[in-house]
Amino acid sequence: DGGITQSPKYLFRKEGQNVTLSCEQNLNHDAMYWYRQDPGQGLRLIYYSQIVNDFQKGDIAEGYSVSREKKESFPLTVTSAQKNPTAFYLCASSPQTGGKNTEAFFGQGTRLTVV
Amino acid sequence: GQNIDQPTEMTATEGAIVQINCTYQTSGFNGLFWYQQHAGEAPTFLSYNVLDGLEEKGRFSSFLSRSKGYSYLLLKELQMKDSASYLCAACHASGGSYIPTFGRGTSLIVHP
């Protein structure tokens, strides 16, 4: 079955450690996104990528880094520079061919808790 | 910049109709999406509007007015399972990319 997979679902890290969240899709989508969601909040864009080896900062990129070495994969690293990393992280992909085909398909999310 | 506004919370009775409004300001508008999100889960697609008017899909309908920067999601014959957060997202085109910007979400509580 085609889909977008995030792992792990729950992740605990000590303060000051970098952590990488995995996102893989087999939908052959060009665009991929990372969003952060805090309790009672909407989704805020961290980074997005339209094509392999290219990515752009979103609204809250500080303290995060990404790579897009393969079309299928868009990992997100939460660095120690991120002041408040505890949140629910959602990865999404989109065909990006315009119109309805800009619909975002979401993974199940990773809940990161930093202690 | 992009700005999306929707009410924080709404309550309704099982079997009733509820309308969730969304206003947006965006350049390079490329359509308006509605998603449903249950607590701790991923958002799931409900509807897409790019032209003015009403799109109906079963119990759910969505309306768009581009001149007013306004959309609404209409839920009919409410069921308890409709209790969820409803996210409005305006998609804009920028540098060849299409980027959805999400509102804060409207938490809908359906009670018996």
Interface residues (C-beta under 8 A of the other chain):
Chain A: A31 Y33 Y35 G40 Q41 G42 L43 R44 L45 Y48 Q50 Q56 G58 F88 L90 S94 Q96 G98 G99 K100 T102 E103 A104 F105 F106 G107 Q108 G109 R111
Chain B: I4 T8 N30 G31 F33 G40 E41 A42 P43 T44 F45 Y48 V50 L87 A89 C91 G95 G96 S97 Y98 I99 P100 T101 F102 G103 R104 G105 S107
